[in-house]
Amino acid sequence: MNHSISPPSNTVRRSWNVRIRAIIGSHAVILTLLAGQFALVQALTGSQYGDAPRNMHWGILIVENPAFLFGAPDTYERIKGFPPEPPSLAPRALYRFPQGGLHRWWGPLPPLLFALVWFATHSYTALHLVVPLAGAGVVLLTYWLARLWLTRREALIAAAFLACFPLFRDYATVAYSEALSALALTAALLAYVRQRTVATIILGGLATLMKLDLLALYFGTVGIAAAWSFVAQWKRREPVSRGTWLHTFAALVGPAMIASPWVWFHYLGQGERAPTGGVSLQQFSVVASQMLELLFYIPWYGALLTLAVIGALAVVGVRSRSFPSDVLTMLLAWLGLGIIVLLVYAATPGSGNSPRVLIPALPPLALLVAAGITRLPLSWKRRVAFYLITLFTVINLVTIGYYAVEGARIRRYEPVWQVLREQPRGYVLTEAYWHTILYARQPATWFELDETFQRNIMENADHFARYLAQHPIRYVVLPAHDDTLASPDVRAYLERHARRIDAGEFVVYSVR
C-alpha cells in the first residue's frame, strides 16, 4: 500500500497563514512601513509645494556660489516683482524687498545638506528624498528612545503616533527643514540620556545649527533636565558624580562652542540686529486660529477636540510612572519649549501660518501618548484608538490625494523647464517661480502675495508692455489654451512681439 507523507492541504494553508500574519504583524515590518511611507509618497507623487522647491534650490545655489551661505543675495529670484511705473500699480509695494538671501531664522546645516547631496549626485530624485529619509529617521529614533523606558508595544505605538500625526506626515514628505531639525534634536537628546558625551556634543552642535528655534529647544531641554536632576539629588542628599557633572557641562558648552560663530555672524550680525523683530499680539490674534486648524487640517472645533484627547492621553502618560523623574522632566521641558516656540512664532511678524515649528517637539508627545493610551481601561482605549486612527487615516489620505494632484500639476511644466534650460539666462515671468528656478536654473519673477499688482500688469497690454520694457524679463510662461494668467490683449501683444515656443500645455514667449 502506498502511503502519502505530505501534510493535508488545509494544514499547509494554515501554516502559511500563520507565517504571513507573523511577518505582517512583526514590529520590524510595521516600523519599516511607518518609516518608509514618506519616501514612498514622495517617489509616487513628486509633489513639492510652498517653499519646498526654494529650500532645495538653496542647496544647489550653495554649490554654485558658496558665498550665499554667508550673506550673498540669491540672484535667481525677484518673486515679488519689479518696480512698476507708476508705483500705484502695486499697492502693497512688496517689490521694494530686495533679492533674498538665506533666511535669518535658518542655520547652515539644512542647505548644506541639500548642497552635499546635489554635489555628490546631481540628482533631483536624491534631493527629493533628503527630508523623507530624515522623517524615517525620526520615527526610528522615537521608537529607540521609547524602548529605554517603555515596552516594545508602547514604543511601537509612539512611533506610529508620530509617523501618522498629520502635521509630521505632511512635512516629512516634502523638502521643509523641520524633519531634519527633529532628527538632529532627537538624536542629540537620545545621546544625552544615554550618557554618550562625545555623541551628545556632536549631535547637539548639529541640532543647534539647524534653525533658530533649535537653540532654545536643545539648550533649554538639557539645561532644565540637568537642573532638575541636580536639585533632586541634592534634596535626597546624594552626591552628583564627577562623570555626571562633566557630561552635563560638555552637553551644554560643547554645542554652544560649535554654534557660537554662526549665531554671532548670522543671527546677531555682530551685535547690530536681533534674530526677530519682536512680537505682535495683533499678528498672534490673526495667525493662531489658522495654526490651530492647520495642526490637523480640520476646523478649529475639531482641532480643539483632538488636542483635548491627545492632551488627556499625555496627562495619563505623565502620571503613569513609566518614566524616571529626570526623564519625565526632560520630556515635559522638550514638549513645553516646543509649544512656547510655536506661540512666539505665531506672534512674530513675518512668520507664516503653519504650525510646523512644533514638529521637533513631537517625539516627547508621542512617548507620553503611548504611555497613556496603554493604561486606559479597555473600553476607553478602544474609543480613543478608533477616534485617532480614523481621524489620522482620513486626513492623511486626503493630503496624499492633494500630493497626487499637485504632483501632476507640476509635472505639466516639465516641457517648459526643458525649453528654458536650453535658452540663454534671463528672468522668467511665471507663476511657478520656485519650481522654475529649481528645475530650469533660470531666474524667475512674479507678483507674489499681490493680486492687484498681478491683475494690473497681466490684464492690461499697455502696462504689460511698459513693464517688460523697463525690466530684464526675457521669457513669459503662459498656459497654451486659456487666459487664466493673462488677458487676451496681453497674449495678443506677446504673439506680435515675442518668439513663441510651444512646451506641452504651456507656451514660452521669448521677448528679447
C-alpha positions in Angstrom: 0.0 0.0 0.0 1.3 3.5 -1.0 1.0 5.9 1.9 1.3 9.7 1.3 3.8 11.5 3.6 2.7 15.1 2.6 0.6 17.0 5.2 -3.0 17.8 4.5 -3.5 20.8 2.3 -5.5 22.7 5.0 -2.6 22.2 7.4 -0.2 23.7 4.9 -2.6 26.6 4.3 -2.9 27.3 8.0 0.8 27.2 8.4 1.4 29.7 5.6 -1.4 31.9 7.0 0.3 31.9 10.4 3.7 32.8 8.9 2.2 35.6 6.8 0.4 37.1 9.8 3.6 36.8 11.8 5.6 38.7 9.2 2.9 41.4 8.6 2.5 41.8 12.4 6.2 41.9 13.2 7.5 45.1 14.7 10.3 45.3 12.1 7.8 45.3 9.2 5.4 47.8 10.8 8.3 50.1 11.7 9.6 49.8 8.1 6.2 50.7 6.7 5.8 53.6 9.1 9.2 55.0 8.4 9.2 54.3 4.6 5.8 55.9 3.9 7.3 59.4 3.4 9.8 58.4 0.7 7.1 56.2 -0.9 4.6 59.0 -1.2 7.3 61.4 -2.4 8.5 58.9 -5.0 5.0 58.3 -6.3 3.8 61.9 -6.4 6.8 64.1 -6.8 4.9 66.9 -5.0 7.0 69.8 -3.7 4.7 72.7 -2.6 5.2 76.1 -1.0 8.8 76.8 0.0 10.0 73.3 -0.5 11.5 73.9 -4.0 13.1 77.0 -2.7 14.8 75.0 0.0 16.3 72.6 -2.5 17.3 75.5 -4.7 19.3 77.0 -1.9 21.4 73.8 -1.7 22.1 73.9 -5.4 22.9 77.6 -5.1 25.5 77.0 -2.4 27.2 74.6 -4.8 27.2 77.2 -7.5 28.0 80.2 -5.2 29.2 79.3 -1.6 29.0 83.0 -0.7 25.2 82.7 -0.5 25.7 80.9 2.8 27.5 84.0 4.2 25.1 86.7 3.1 25.3 87.0 -0.7 21.9 87.5 -2.3 20.0 84.9 -4.3 20.4 86.3 -7.8 17.8 83.9 -9.2 14.8 85.4 -7.6 12.7 88.6 -7.8 9.5 86.8 -6.8 7.7 89.9 -5.5 8.0 91.6 -8.9 10.0 94.5 -10.2 9.0 98.2 -9.5 6.1 99.2 -11.8 5.5 102.5 -13.4 3.5 104.1 -11.9 4.2 102.6 -8.4 0.4 102.7 -7.7 0.1 99.6 -9.9 1.5 97.6 -6.9 -0.4 99.0 -3.9 1.3 96.7 -1.4 4.8 97.7 -2.6 6.2 94.3 -1.9 8.6 94.8 -4.9 10.7 97.0 -2.5 12.0 93.9 -0.9 15.5 93.2 -2.2 16.6 89.9 -3.6 16.6 87.5 -0.7 19.4 85.6 1.0 19.4 82.7 3.4 16.6 83.4 5.8 17.9 84.7 9.2 15.9 82.1 11.1 17.8 79.3 9.2 21.0 77.6 10.3 23.6 76.5 7.8 23.1 72.8 8.1 19.9 72.1 6.1 21.0 74.0 3.0 24.5 72.5 3.4 22.9 69.0 3.5 21.0 69.7 0.2 24.2 71.1 -1.2 26.2 68.0 -0.3 23.6 65.7 -1.8 23.5 67.7 -5.0 27.3 67.9 -5.2 27.5 64.2 -4.8 24.7 63.1 -7.1 23.4 65.9 -9.3 20.1 64.1 -8.9 16.8 65.8 -8.2 15.4 62.5 -7.0 18.1 62.4 -4.4 17.3 65.9 -3.3 13.6 65.0 -3.1 14.4 62.1 -0.7 16.6 64.0 1.8 13.7 65.0 4.0 11.6 61.8 3.7 14.7 59.8 4.8 15.1 62.2 7.7 11.4 61.7 8.6 12.0 58.0 8.6 15.0 58.5 10.9 12.9 60.5 13.4 10.3 57.6 13.5 13.0 55.1 14.2 14.7 57.2 16.8 11.4 57.8 18.6 10.9 54.0 18.8 14.5 53.6 20.1 14.0 56.4 22.6 10.7 54.9 23.8 12.3 51.5 24.3 14.6 52.9 27.0 11.6 53.1 29.3 8.5 51.6 27.6 7.6 48.1 26.4 8.1 47.2 22.7 4.3 47.5 22.1 4.3 51.0 23.7 7.4 52.0 21.7 5.6 50.9 18.5 2.6 53.0 19.4 4.8 56.0 20.0 6.4 55.6 16.6 3.1 55.1 14.9 1.5 58.1 16.6 4.4 60.3 15.4 4.5 58.8 11.9 0.8 59.3 11.3 0.4 62.7 13.1 -0.9 64.7 10.1 1.5 67.6 10.5 4.5 65.4 10.8 3.4 63.1 8.0 2.9 66.1 5.7 6.1 68.0 6.3 8.3 64.8 6.5 7.3 64.2 2.8 8.3 67.5 1.2 11.6 69.5 1.4 10.9 71.5 4.6 13.6 71.6 7.2 11.6 70.7 10.3 12.0 66.9 9.9 15.8 67.5 9.7 15.6 69.5 12.9 13.6 66.8 14.6 16.1 64.2 13.6 19.1 66.1 14.9 17.4 67.1 18.2 16.0 63.6 18.9 19.4 62.0 18.2 21.2 64.6 20.4 18.8 64.1 23.4 18.9 60.3 23.0 22.7 60.5 23.2 22.4 62.8 26.2 20.2 60.5 28.2 22.4 57.5 27.3 25.5 59.4 28.7 27.3 59.3 25.3 29.2 62.5 25.8 31.1 62.8 22.5 28.0 61.9 20.5 26.0 64.5 22.5 28.5 67.2 21.7 28.5 66.4 18.0 24.8 65.8 17.6 23.9 68.8 19.9 26.1 71.0 17.8 24.4 69.8 14.6 21.0 70.4 16.2 21.8 74.0 17.1 23.0 74.6 13.6 19.6 73.6 12.1 17.4 76.6 12.8 16.9 79.4 15.3 14.3 77.6 17.4 16.6 74.6 17.9 18.9 76.8 20.1 16.0 77.2 22.6 14.9 73.6 22.3 18.3 71.9 22.8 19.8 74.1 25.4 16.6 74.7 27.2 15.7 71.0 27.4 19.2 69.9 28.5 19.5 72.8 31.0 16.1 72.2 32.6 16.6 68.4 32.8 20.1 68.8 34.3 19.0 71.4 36.8 16.0 69.2 37.9 18.2 66.2 38.3 20.9 68.0 40.3 18.3 69.6 42.6 16.5 66.2 43.2 19.8 64.6 44.1 20.7 67.5 46.4 17.3 67.1 48.2 18.0 63.3 48.6 21.5 64.2 49.8 23.0 62.1 47.1 26.3 63.4 45.7 26.5 64.1 42.0 29.2 62.1 40.4 32.1 63.8 38.6 31.2 62.0 35.4 27.6 63.4 35.5 28.9 66.9 36.0 31.4 66.6 33.1 28.7 65.0 30.8 26.2 67.8 31.5 28.9 70.5 31.2 30.1 69.1 27.9 26.5 68.7 26.6 25.9 72.5 27.2 29.3 74.0 26.4 30.4 71.8 23.5 27.4 72.5 21.2 27.5 76.2 22.3 31.1 76.5 21.1 30.1 74.8 17.8 27.1 77.1 17.2 28.5 80.4 18.5 30.3 81.6 15.3 27.1 81.1 13.3 24.9 82.7 16.0 27.2 85.7 16.1 27.6 86.1 12.3 24.1 85.2 11.1 21.6 85.8 13.9 23.2 88.7 15.7 25.0 90.4 12.9 28.0 91.3 15.2 25.5 92.7 17.7 23.8 95.0 15.2 20.5 93.2 15.0 18.3 90.7 16.8 17.1 87.3 15.4 13.5 88.5 15.4 11.8 91.9 15.2 9.7 91.5 18.4 6.3 90.0 18.9 2.8 91.3 18.0 -0.4 90.5 19.7 -2.3 91.5 16.6 -0.2 89.1 14.5 -0.9 86.4 17.1 -4.7 87.0 17.0 -4.7 86.6 13.2 -2.4 83.6 12.9 -3.1 81.5 16.0 -6.5 80.3 14.8 -5.1 79.4 11.4 -2.3 77.4 13.0 -4.8 75.6 15.1 -6.7 74.4 12.1 -3.6 73.6 10.1 -2.3 71.4 13.0 -4.7 68.7 11.9 -6.1 70.2 8.7 -9.6 70.3 10.2 -11.9 73.1 11.5 -10.9 74.7 14.9 -13.5 72.9 16.9 -12.3 69.5 15.6 -8.7 70.5 16.3 -9.6 71.5 19.9 -11.4 68.2 20.4 -8.4 66.3 19.1 -6.0 68.3 21.2 -8.1 67.6 24.2 -8.0 63.8 23.5 -4.2 63.9 22.9 -3.7 66.1 26.0 -5.6 63.8 28.2 -3.6 60.8 27.0 -0.4 62.8 27.7 -1.5 63.6 31.2 -2.2 59.9 31.8 1.2 59.1 30.5 2.8 61.7 32.8 1.1 60.1 35.8 1.8 56.5 34.7 5.2 56.4 36.4 6.7 54.9 33.3 9.5 57.4 33.2 12.0 58.3 35.9 11.5 61.8 37.3 14.6 63.3 35.5 13.5 61.7 32.2 9.9 62.9 32.6 11.3 66.4 33.3 13.3 66.3 30.1 10.2 65.1 28.0 8.0 67.8 29.5 10.7 70.5 29.0 11.2 69.4 25.4 7.5 69.5 24.7 6.8 72.7 26.7 9.6 74.6 25.0 8.3 73.4 21.6 4.8 74.9 22.5 6.4 78.2 23.6 8.4 78.4 20.4 5.2 77.8 18.4 3.4 80.6 20.4 6.3 83.0 19.9 6.5 82.1 16.2 2.7 82.8 15.8 3.2 86.3 17.3 6.3 87.2 15.2 5.8 89.5 12.2 6.9 87.9 9.0 6.1 84.3 10.2 3.8 82.0 8.3 0.6 80.5 9.5 1.9 76.9 9.5 2.5 75.3 13.0 5.3 73.2 11.5 7.8 74.7 14.0 6.2 72.3 16.6 7.5 69.3 14.7 10.9 69.0 16.5 8.9 68.7 19.8 6.5 66.0 18.7 8.7 62.9 19.8 8.2 63.5 23.5 4.4 63.9 23.0 4.5 60.6 21.2 6.1 58.9 24.2 3.7 60.4 26.7 0.7 59.4 24.5 1.9 55.9 24.1 2.4 55.5 27.9 -1.0 57.0 28.5 -3.2 55.1 26.0 -2.0 51.7 27.2 -3.1 52.5 30.7 -6.6 53.4 29.9 -9.5 51.0 30.7 -10.1 48.7 27.7 -13.4 50.4 26.7 -11.8 53.9 26.6 -8.7 52.5 25.0 -10.8 51.3 22.1 -12.7 54.5 21.8 -9.6 56.7 21.8 -7.7 54.4 19.4 -10.7 54.3 17.0 -11.0 58.1 17.0 -7.3 58.8 16.4 -6.8 56.1 13.9 -9.9 57.0 11.9 -9.1 60.8 12.0 -5.4 60.5 11.1 -6.2 58.0 8.4 -8.8 60.2 6.7 -6.7 63.3 7.0 -3.5 61.6 5.7 -5.4 60.1 2.7 -6.7 63.5 1.8 -3.3 65.1 2.0 -1.8 62.3 -0.1 -4.5 62.9 -2.6 -3.5 66.5 -2.7 0.1 65.5 -3.3 -1.0 63.4 -6.3 -3.0 66.3 -7.8 -0.2 68.8 -7.0 2.5 66.5 -8.4 0.5 66.0 -11.6 0.1 69.8 -11.9 3.8 70.4 -11.5 4.8 67.7 -14.0 2.9 69.6 -16.7 5.6 72.2 -16.5 8.4 69.7 -17.3 8.4 70.6 -21.1 8.7 74.3 -20.0 11.8 73.6 -17.9 13.3 71.6 -20.7 12.9 74.5 -23.1 14.2 77.1 -20.6 17.3 75.0 -19.7 18.3 75.3 -23.4 17.8 79.1 -23.5 20.3 81.9 -22.5 20.0 83.1 -19.0 17.2 85.6 -18.3 14.3 86.3 -16.0 11.2 84.2 -16.4 7.8 85.7 -15.7 5.9 82.6 -14.4 3.5 81.7 -11.6 5.6 78.5 -11.0 8.6 80.7 -9.9 10.3 78.5 -7.4 9.9 75.3 -9.4 11.3 77.2 -12.5 14.3 78.4 -10.5 14.9 74.9 -9.2 14.4 72.8 -12.3 15.2 75.2 -15.2 18.1 77.0 -13.3 16.8 80.3 -14.6 16.0 83.4 -12.5 12.3 84.0 -12.1 9.9 86.7 -11.1 6.2 87.0 -10.3 3.8 89.1 -8.2 3.8 87.1 -5.1 1.2 88.0 -2.5 -0.1 91.0 -4.5 -3.1 90.0 -6.7 -3.8 93.6 -7.6 -0.3 94.1 -8.9 -0.7 90.9 -10.9 -4.0 92.0 -12.5 -2.7 95.5 -13.3 0.2 94.0 -15.3 -1.2 90.8 -16.7 -4.6 92.2 -17.7 -3.6 95.4 -19.4 -1.5 95.3 -22.5 -0.1 98.9 -22.1 1.0 98.2 -18.5 2.4 94.9 -19.5 4.5 96.3 -22.5 5.9 99.0 -20.3 6.7 96.5 -17.5 8.7 94.3 -20.0 10.5 97.3 -21.5 11.7 98.5 -18.1 12.9 95.3 -16.6 15.2 92.3 -17.6 12.4 89.9 -18.2 13.3 87.6 -21.1 10.7 84.9 -21.0 7.0 84.7 -20.2 5.3 81.4 -19.5 1.5 81.1 -20.1 -1.0 78.3 -20.5 -1.4 77.4 -24.1 -5.2 77.1 -24.2 -6.7 79.5 -21.6 -6.4 83.1 -20.4 -6.3 82.5 -16.7 -2.9 84.2 -16.2 -3.1 86.9 -18.9 -5.9 88.7 -20.7 -6.4 88.2 -24.5 -4.9 91.6 -25.3 -1.7 90.8 -23.3 -1.5 87.4 -25.1 -2.0 89.2 -28.4 0.8 91.6 -27.6 3.1 88.6 -26.9 2.1 86.9 -30.2 3.1 90.1 -32.1 6.3 91.0 -30.2 7.8 87.7 -28.9 9.0 84.4 -30.3 6.6 81.6 -29.4 7.9 78.3 -28.2 5.3 75.5 -27.6 6.1 73.5 -24.5 3.3 70.9 -23.9 0.4 72.5 -22.2 2.2 75.8 -22.0 3.8 78.4 -24.2 7.1 80.1 -23.6 7.4 83.5 -25.1 10.9 84.8 -25.7 10.6 88.5 -25.6 14.3 89.5 -26.1 
